[in-house]
Amino acid sequence: MKSKFLLSVLALVSAGFMPLAATSQIAHDRGAAPAERAEPTYKYEVFAGYGYTSINQVNQSRYGLQGVNGSVSRFFGKYFGVTADGAYYQFPIATGNPGKPTVDLFLAGPVLHANLYGKTDLFVHALLGGAHTGGVSAVPNISFAGGAGGGLDYKLNPRFSIRAAGDNIASSFVEDPNHQGYSAHERWNARATIGVVFKF
């Protein structure tokens, strides 16, 4: 009789502790930190914006040119990609340049992209391609070109960002076409751009 009574008491005590154990388990789950949502990774990126370039290859030029700059990038993973960059500059920031010079650029090369802090990303690129100078009597008016630079992207949302960037592009045109010697003369032109990035 005593053993039956003791077994009944043990069973009641065990049953009483079971809901407490279950409750403490639920409370622990509630206190766990929620899993962070991974930001989507996009393979392509398109940029378009306002651009500026100096025109040191044009003799006696005093003012740089304004225009448009755009690029398309393909990323292979989170950090590395290749980019194709095109630009057209026509409008001087002030009067005084000889002739009506224009500059076209087509460049391509590798790009490295990484998060700098919070919503701000950093990128660097190295570009090679060609430059065309029009509106002046440069002969030849097309040159091999290349350089390096980078910039910052500020994320508005996962797909859209605002970009500010700059680079330095070298080209080699004749120093003075009137000499008819066609001697190449290397010039470096600083570029700056600001615009919008779309990822998909």
N, C-alpha and C positions, 0 to 999 in steps of 0.2 A: 504494500500500500504506500509505504514511504517512498519507494523507488518510483512508483507511478506519479506521485505528487511532485517529486523532484524533477522528473522528466517534463511534466506539464509546466512547471515554473521556468525551466530552461527554454522550453519552446516559446513561451510567452515573452521572455526577455529577448530572445533572438529575433522574434517577429517585431518587437518594439524597436530594435536597433536597425532593422532593414530599411524602413522609410528614411531614417536619418542619414544612412549611408548614401541612399539614392539622391536625397536632397543635396548633400554636400557635393556629390558628383555633378549635379546640374549647375550648382552655383559656380563650380570651378570652370565649367564650359562657358558660362556667361562671362566670366572674367577674362577669358583668353582674348588676346589681341586679334582683331579681324585680319584675314589674309590680305596683303596689298595686291591691288589689281595691276597687272603688268601693262605698261604703256605699249600700244601697238607699234610694230616695226614696219615702216614703209620702204619699198624698194626704189621708188622714184621721187624726184624732187624737181620742181620747176620754180625758177626765180625770174622776176621782171621788175625793172625799176629805172630810176633816174641815174644817169652816169655823167662823170666828168673825166676828161683827160687833158694833160698838158700836150703840147705839140712841138717839142724841141727839135724835131726833124725839119720843121719849116723855118728857114732862115729869117731872122728879124721878127719872128712871131713874139707877141707880147702877152697874149691872153690865151688861156686854154679853151677847150670846146665842151659844150654840153650836148647830151643826147640820151640815148636809151641803151640799156645793158640787160642782157638776159642769159640764162643758162639752164641746161637740163642735166641732171645728175642721176646716175644709176648706182645704187649701193649694193654691196655684197657683204651682208652682215650689218652689224650695228655701227661700225666705225669707218670702214674703207669703201670708197667708191671711185668712179670716173666721171668727169664732168666735161661738157662741151659748152663753151662760152662764146657769145657773139655780141658785138656792140657796134653802134653807129653814132658818131658825133658830128654835128654840123653847126651848132649855134655858139658863137663866141660869147664869153661872159662880158666882154666890152668891145668897142670898136678899136681898130688900130692894127689888126693883123694884115700882112700883105695878101692880096688875092682873097679868095673865099675857100679856105682849106676845109676839107672834111677828112675824117678818119674812120675806116672800117677795120674791125678786128674779128678774126675767127681763131679761137684757141681751144685746146683740149689737154686734159691731163688728169693725174690722180688727185683725190681729195680725201682728207682725213677729218672726221667729225666726231666730237665728244662733248659731253655735258660739262659745263664749267661750274655752274652753281644754280640750283633751283630751276627756273624757266629759261636760263641763259645757256646757249650752246656756243661752242667755239669751233671754227673750222680753219684749215690751212690747205692751200692748193699750190701745185706747180703746173704751169701751162706752157705749151708750145704751139706754134701755128704761124699765121701770117698777118701782116698789116698792110693796108692800102691807104695811101694818101692821095686825095683828089683835090681839085680846085686850084692847084698850083702846078708849076711846070717842073715837077720832080720826074727825073728819068733815071732808072725805072721807078714806077710809082708803087710797086709791090715789094715787100721785104719779108724775109723770115723774121719771126718775132717770138719772144718767150720771156717768162719771168715767174715771180712767185708772190704770194700774198695770203690774205685770210680775212676773217671777219667774225662778227657775232650775230647770232640769231636769238631773238626773244620770242618765246612761244606764246601765242594768243590762245591756242588750243592745240590738240595733237596734230592737226593738219596744217594750220596756218601759223606763220611766224613773220616778224619784221626783221629785216636784215640791214646791217651797215657793214660795208667791207671796203677793202683797198688793196692795191697791189702795185708793182712796179714792172713795167713791160719794156723790154729792150727791142729795138729794131735797127736796121742798118740801111739808110738811104744815102744817095750821093750828097756830098757836102754842099756843092753849088753846081746845079745842072748847067749853068752858063759856061763853066770851064770846059765842058765836053770831055772831061777826063774820066768820068764815071767812077771816081774813087769812092769807095764806101765809107760812111761815117756813122759810127754807132751812137745812138741816142737812147736815153732812158726816159720813159714817160710815166709819171705817177697817175694812177687812176683811183677814183672813189665812186662808190655807188650806194644807193639806199633804195629799198623796195620791199616787195612782199614775196614770201616763199609759200608754195603749196606742195604738200606731200601726198602721195597716193601709192 
